[in-house]
Amino acid sequence: MVYPASWRTLPVSVFALTDRGQTFVAAAESLVLLVVTIALLAGLDRLRGRSAER
């Protein structure tokens, strides 16, 4: 995981939380990351489907 020192990305935050033993908060952040990823992939799939119809 490469990131600037001033940034705190969600995967880095999940790693830090699990390292400190805060697994429930890390699980909540992981769920947010999962939902955002699925939403973006579903949106891209819809866009791809529309362009394939033309």
C-alpha positions in Angstrom: 0.0 0.0 0.0 1.7 3.1 -1.2 0.2 6.5 -0.2 1.4 10.0 0.8 1.9 10.5 4.5 -0.8 13.2 4.6 -3.5 10.8 3.2 -5.4 8.2 5.1 -7.0 5.8 2.6 -9.8 3.5 3.6 -7.7 0.3 3.1 -4.9 1.7 5.3 -7.5 2.7 7.9 -9.0 -0.8 7.9 -5.5 -2.2 8.3 -4.6 0.1 11.2 -7.9 -0.6 13.0 -7.5 -4.3 12.8 -3.9 -4.0 14.0 -5.2 -2.1 17.1 -7.9 -4.8 17.6 -10.9 -2.6 16.6 -12.4 -5.3 14.3 -16.0 -4.1 14.4 -15.0 -0.6 13.2 -12.8 -2.1 10.6 -15.6 -4.4 9.5 -17.9 -1.3 9.1 -15.3 0.5 7.0 -14.8 -2.6 4.9 -18.5 -2.8 4.3 -18.5 0.8 3.1 -15.6 0.1 0.8 -17.5 -3.0 -0.5 -20.7 -1.1 -1.2 -19.0 1.7 -3.0 -17.0 -0.8 -5.1 -20.2 -2.8 -6.1 -22.1 0.4 -6.9 -19.3 1.7 -9.1 -19.0 -1.7 -10.9 -22.8 -1.8 -11.4 -22.7 1.7 -12.8 -19.9 0.9 -15.2 -21.7 -2.3 -16.3 -24.9 -0.3 -17.1 -22.8 2.2 -19.1 -21.1 -0.6 -20.9 -24.5 -2.3 -21.7 -25.9 0.9 -23.1 -22.9 1.5 -25.4 -23.0 -2.2 -26.6 -26.7 -1.7 -27.7 -25.7 1.0 -30.2 
